[in-house]
């Protein structure tokens, strides 16, 4: 079984970019990644792009329990966590201790944030992370929705460093005093801030540095491949307000890589 997305006119090329992000997560060899298939079909004389992603919430024909991190936070404190961008990555990190998940799940979750930064996915909010399984056997779910939304900066909320703040940076609130909140800017101390989150999560810094170096190596061709995907779009698909901003997206990715490579 698979979930199928149909490309929206407002986001030309997005499904191809998302499929590329799935592929790069597979290349990293660190993540549980479902199979995905990108297809273009003809429907009523029009070309329609589809992305099918293998379902991981089924076993022997039965549904497996799945809870988003937002649902878990909202259940615990409805007044504080009302939207999927409320709270911080530090807040989400507490879930691992409460539920009793293994340390490798917490490390894997942390590294998904690193990959989101490197692939231009500023949309990693609390509904795009989930636990799979029932009480006593829940684990971090496989990857889903790794869409590189930063390519579509016709809407300011798409070009975010991170949908959820961490280490005092990022988030979506325009009136926040956090650096890079509701902006596409890349802080020069991004690596230091990422490692500070790892320290908060009690993850070993030397191991995290090794993993980050590995992910930087794995994604070294991502900018070129993402640009090639977007440049292959027909000219008429780039004329709406949310068409991809190719040069800006590529520069953002290079800026993030430079900041993550320091030290």
N, C-alpha and C positions, 0 to 999 in steps of 0.2 A: 504494500500500500504506500501511497505517496500523497503529500500535500502539493497542490499545484497553484502557483501564482501566475497571474496574467499581467503582462506589462501595461502600466498606465501611460497614457499619452504624455502626462505631465513629467514623466521621468524616463525619457528615452535612454536606453542602454543600461538602466539600473539592474535588471535581472542578469545581464551578462557580467556586470561588475560583481554582483553578489555571488554568482557562480565562481568567478575568479577568486573571490575571498574564501569560499569553501575550499577551493583547490589549494590555495596557499596554506590554509590551516592543515590540510592533509599532508602537504609537503613538509611541514614542521615536524610531524611524527610524534607530537605530544598530546594531541587532542582526539577525543571521540567525535568523529565527523560523519554524518549520514551521507549516503550517496546522493548525488544530484545530477540532473540532466537538463540541459538547456536546449530547447527546440523552437523552431519557427514554423508555423503552419499557415496555410491559407484558409481564411474563413470569410465567406461572402465577398470574395474578391480582394480581401485585405490580408496583409501579412501580420500575424499575431505571434508575439514572442511569449513563450511559457517557460517557467522554471519549476520542475518537479523535484521534490526533496523527499527522500525516503522517510517514512514515519518511524519513530523510535518509541512511541508511546503505545505500542501494541505488542502482544506476545500470545502466540497460539490463538489468534482471533479475539483476544480480550484486551480491553483498555487497561493500561497501567496508570496508577495515580501519578499526577503531575501537578506541582504547585509552583507558580512563579515566585520569585523573591519578593515582588511587590505584594502578592497575596499574603505571604507570610508576615511581612512587616505591617501591612494594613490590619490584619487580624490582631496583631499584638498591640497596636496603637493607632486606632482609626483617626484620631484627631491630628497626629503628627504626620502620618503617611497617607495622604489622600490622592496623590498622583504618582505616576511611575518615575518621576524625576525628583521626588521628595527624598530627603535624607542624603546620605553620602555612601561612598564605597566602604568606608569604615563601619557604617551602620549595617550594611549588608554582610560584612565580614563576621559580625557577631553570630549570624545564623549558623555558621559552621560549628561553633562551640555549643550552641543551644541544641542543635539536632544531633550532635555527636558524629559529624562526618570525618572521614580520615583526612590527615594532613595533606595527602597528595591531591585530594579534591580542592582544598583551599588553594594550594599552589597552582593547580590547573586553572582555577577561576581567576587568580591574579594574572596569569600569563595570557588569558583571553583579553584582559584589559590592554596588555602590552600589544597584542596583535591588533586590537581595535585601533589603537593609536597609529600603528605602522601601516594599516590598510585604509585609513580614512573613515572609520566607522565611529562617528561621534554620537551614535544613537544607541549606545549600549546602556539602556535604562533598566530598571528593575523588573520589567515584564519580558525582557529579552534574556533573562537568566532564570533557570528553574531547577528544582529537585525532582527526581524521578524515583518512584517506588513508594512503598507504604511505611508506616511507623516501624522503626527498627532496622529497615534495610534501604532507606532512601540514600541516593547518591546524586552528585551533580549530573544533570542531564547532558546528553551530547549537545554540540553546538547547534544553534539555530539563529536565523535572521542576522547574519553578519553583514548587513547592507552598508556599503561605503557611501553614506548619505552626504558626506562633505563635498562630493562632486557637484551637488545640486544646491548651490548657495544663493539661488534666487530668493530663497526664504531663509532669513538669518538663523532660524532655529535649526537649520540643517548643518550649518558650518560651525560645529561645536568641537572644542577640544575633547570634551567628555560630557555626556548627558548628566552624569552624576559627579559631583565634586570629590576630590581626594587630596589629601595632604594640603588643604587650603587653596587649591586651584580648581578651575573648571566649574561646571554646572550651567544652569540655564537662566538664572535670575539676573535680569539686566541691571537691577539696582543693588546687586551684591558688591561688596568690596573685595571679593576674592579675585585674584589675577586670572584673566582669561575666562571669566564667567560670561556666558552669552556672547562670546566672540570667537573668531577663528584664529586668534593669536597663539603662537607657540612660546611658552616660557623657556628662557635659555637654560633654566635649571630643571628641565623636565625629568631627566634621568634621576636626579637627586630626589625629586618629589615622588617619583614612582617607587624608588627604593625605600623612601620613608613610609609609604603605604605598606610595603612588604615587611618592614620592621614592626609596624603597628600590628600586623597580622602574625607576628612571631615566626616569620619564614626566614631561613638562613640566607644572609646577604650574598655570600660567595656563590652559593648555588643559583640564586636569582640572577646575579651578574652573568654567570655562565649561560643560563637559559636566554637571557636578553641578547647576549652576543650571538647565540645560535639563531634566534629569531631575526636579528638584523641581517645575518648572512642568508638565511632562507628567503627573506623578502627583498634581497638586493635588486631583483629584476622586476619587482612589482610595479614600480612607478611607470616603467616603460610599457609593461603589458597593459596596465590600466589605461594609459594614454592611448595605446593602439586600439583598445576596445572602443573608446569614445570617439576617436578620430575616424573609425570605420562607419559611424552612423551617417545616414544620408543627410545632406545639408538642411533639408526641410524639417528634420526632427530637432534641429538646434535653435528654433526660432521662438519657442515659447519661453515664458518667464522663468521656468524651472529647468531649462535645458542645462546640460552640464557645462560648468566653467572649467574647461580643460586645463588651461595654463595655470589658473589659480589653484586648482586641485593638485596638480603636479608640484607646484611650489610648496604647498602645504605639506605634502608628503616628504619632500626633500628637507624642509625645515624640521619636521618631527624626527626624521632619521638623524639629522645633524645633532639635534639636542639629545637624542637617546644614545648617541655614540660618544658623548663626552665622558671622559674618565675611564 
